[in-house]
Amino acid sequence: MRAPPLLSRCCFSPPASAPRPVLPSPFPGAACRPPPAVARSVSVSVEAPAAAAEPAKAGAASATPRRRLILLRHGESAAGGRSTRDHDRPLSKAGRADAISVSNKLQQMGWIPELILCSDATRTKETLKILQEHVQGLSKAVVHFIPSFYSIAAMDGQTAEHLQKSICEYSTDEILTVMCMGHNKGWEEAASVFSGDSVVLETCNAALLEAAGKSWVEVDKSVSDRLQFVKLAVS
């Protein structure tokens, strides 16, 4: 399937024990079925920042809306006991702190999802809970916990297509910002496919992708030649 056209990409990294997030833009018109309906300080280096999309002006019904996709990897998890399954491992103290840092950055940038598709693993659900507590407006987002997000991430080359199909299934044309929360190696692979570049997502890193399209199936290829980077590094 074709790699999605990417418009903006950002990388942020939480404190030293915290990982670094990456920001790119949504995927291109994929062949998915149409939608039903260690302590560190954070320093920001910005080049052509990804600002929130401007609302369409009255009467500009034909304007193609901007669609934004956030691929967020869960925060760092604790080791857990011998009897603890990997699926059930909770966030570590550093992982919780990093989730707060990423929450603040998403709030600052105005990337607030209306739809959240989340792995049902404990560490991913705990990351989401922290985001909901710290990002204004996030509690209004529709949330779906998808068990397959946990398993698909371990399979080579299957995550990008799976995410596209899931977004088409759960989203509608009216939803402009979607966040998918999950795991490596799949999330890195998907971000790389969607952005057309090699993307590294450490724990609690996010890839932000943006493109134009009248639906989540259709995206404007005219933006595929523009890449913007916003980097949040830890010092």
N, C-alpha and C positions, 0 to 999 in steps of 0.2 A: 504494500500500500504506500501511497505517496507520503513523503515527509511533510508535515504541516508547515505553512509559512509562518515565520516568527517575526514579531516586530520588536518587542522589547525584552530584554533579559536583565535580571538583576541577581546579584549574589549577596546574601548576607550571612555573616558568621557570628554567632553568639559568643559569649565570653570564652576564655581559654578552654575550660572544660566544655564549653559550648561549641557546637559546630557552626559551619558557615552555610547560609542559605543562598540560593541562586535564583535570579529572576529572568525569565524569557517571556514568550507570548503564545496564544493558543495554536491549536493544530489546524492544518489545512483541510480542505474538503475531503474527508475520508469517506470510504464506501461503507458507512454505517447507516443503518436504517433511520429514516427521518424521526425526530423526536416525537413522542406521543404528545402531542399537541404541539595554665590550667587555670583561677579567677581572672577575668579580663575586663578591659574597658572596651567599649565599642566605638570604633571610628568609622566614619562614612566617607567614601570617595564616590562622588557622583559625576557621571558624564551623561548628558542628555537624559535627565531623570524621567522615570515613567510616571507621568502625572495621570490623575484620574481623568477618564474620558469626559469631554464636555457633553452636556445633555443636548439632544437634537433641538434645534430651534423650531418654534411653532410654524407649521406649514411645510416643514422640510421632511415630509413623510417618506420621501424617496431616499433620504440619506441612509447610507449603510452603517448600522451600529457597530461599535467596537465590542469585541468579545474577549474576555480575559479568563485565562486558566491559571490557577495556582497549584503547583505540584509541591506539596509539603511532606517532607520526611519527618517521622516522629522524633521526639527528643530522646536523648541518651537514656538507656534503660539500665536498671540495676541488675546485678548478676543473678539474683534469685537463689533459692535453695536447691538442693539436689532433686527434690520432688517437684520443683516448679517447672512447668512446661515453658518453652520459649514463648509461646503465644500469650502466656499469662504474666510475663515479667513486667513489673511496674517501672515507672520513670525513676531515675536516680535524682539526687538533690540537684546535680548539675543540669540534668535534663529538664527539671521543672523551671530552673532559673533561665535556661535558654528559651523555653517556650514563652516565658514572659517577655524576653527580649524581642523575639520574633513578633509577638503580639503587638508590641509597641511600634515596631517598624511597619507592619501592615497597616496599623491605624494611621501613622504619619503619611504613608503613601496613598491612603484612600482605597486600598484594594480590599474591599469588604465583600466576601462572597454571599450570594443569595441562596446558593445550593452547595451543600457539603456532602461529599461521598467519602466515607471513612472506613478504613479497615477496622474489624472488630477486635483486634488485638488490644490487650490492656494498655500498653504503652502509648498506642495511637489514640485510644479513647481518652486517656488522661491528658495527652497533649491538647486534644480538642477542648476538653473541659477548661483548661487554663486559658486557652484563647477566648472561649466564650465569656470568661470572667473578666478579661482585660481588654477586649476589643469591642468598642461601642457599636451596637447594631448587629453584632454577630449572632446574638441570641435569637434574632428574627429569621435567621437562615434555616431553610429546610434541611434536615440531616437524615442521611440514610447510612446505616452501617452495613458494609458489604463484605462478608466473610472471604470471598474469592480474592479480595485485594491482598490478603495475607499470603495466600499460596501462590498466586500468579507472579508475585514479585521475585520468587525464587526460580522461575522458569526463564530460560534464555529467550530473548526476543519476542515475548508475548504480551508484555505489559502495555505497550503503547496502543495496540489494537484493542485490547481489553478495556482500557480507559476510554477510548473513543466510543466504543459500543455502549459502555455504561453511561457516559454523559448523554449520548443520544437517547438512551432509554429513560433516564430520570429527569432530564431537563426539558424545557420548553423554549420556544423562540423568544419569550419575554425575559428569560433569565440571561443576564449578560456576564455575570461573574460566577465561576464555579471553582471550588477548591476540592482537590482529591488528596487525601492523606493516606500515606502508606509507608512502604519499606524499600530498601535497596535489596538486590541490585536493580530491581525493576524500575524504581522511580528515576534513577540516574539514566537508565536506558531510554525510558520514555521521554525524559527531558531532552536528551541528546537527539532523539528522532524528531521531536517536534521543533527543536531549534536549529537542527542541521549542524550542530557543533558538539564538541565533546564537553559534557557537563558533569561536574562532580558535585554530589549532594552529600555532605556530611550530615550527622544527625541534627535535626531541627533546622535544616537548610531548606529554602524554598525556591523553586523555579517559577518565575512569573512570565507568562507568555501572552501576547496580545496580537489580535488580527481582526480584520473587518469581515463581517459576514451577516447575511440576513437571517441565517439560522446556524445551528452548531454543525450542520452538515456542509454548509457553504461558507467559505472564507475567501476574502479578496486576496488574490495572489500578488497584487500590486505592491503589497507591503513586504514581500519576501526578501527584497533586496536591502531592507533597512533593519539594522540591528543596533539596539541601544543597550548600554551596560550600566548598571548601578551596582556598585560593590560595597558591601558592608563587611569590613574586616575587623578582626579583634587584635588589640595590641596589648 
